Amino acid sequence: MNSLELRQKIEQNLLTISPENLKFIDEFVEFIKYKQETSLSEKTNYKPASGCSILRHAGTWVGDDLEECLKLVSQN
């Protein structure tokens, strides 16, 4: 079904909808238009993870249980 046929089908279906439900349909269409406009205007600023943040902490230890942790690791 092409776009024109789909529009005609929707128009025909709208003729049978109650006035109360037409209001819901109108609100839904406005919502879809809003979502479409906002998704087109938003730019995705995706930056892949580089691992730099974890490398800043590599080789450092905070705490007084280093020896206890090393023993635990060597036992397993």
Secondary structure as the mmCIF struct_conf table of DSSP 4:
data_model
#
loop_
_struct_conf.conf_type_id
_struct_conf.id
_struct_conf.beg_label_comp_id
_struct_conf.beg_label_asym_id
_struct_conf.beg_label_seq_id
_struct_conf.end_label_comp_id
_struct_conf.end_label_asym_id
_struct_conf.end_label_seq_id
HELX_RH_AL_P HELX_RH_AL_P1 SER A 3 LEU A 14
TURN_TY1_P TURN_TY1_P1 LEU A 15 THR A 16
BEND BEND1 ILE A 17 ILE A 17
HELX_RH_AL_P HELX_RH_AL_P2 PRO A 19 SER A 41
BEND BEND2 GLY A 51 GLY A 51
HELX_RH_AL_P HELX_RH_AL_P3 CYS A 52 LEU A 55
TURN_TY1_P TURN_TY1_P2 ARG A 56 GLY A 59
BEND BEND3 GLY A 63 ASP A 64
HELX_RH_AL_P HELX_RH_AL_P4 LEU A 66 GLN A 75
#
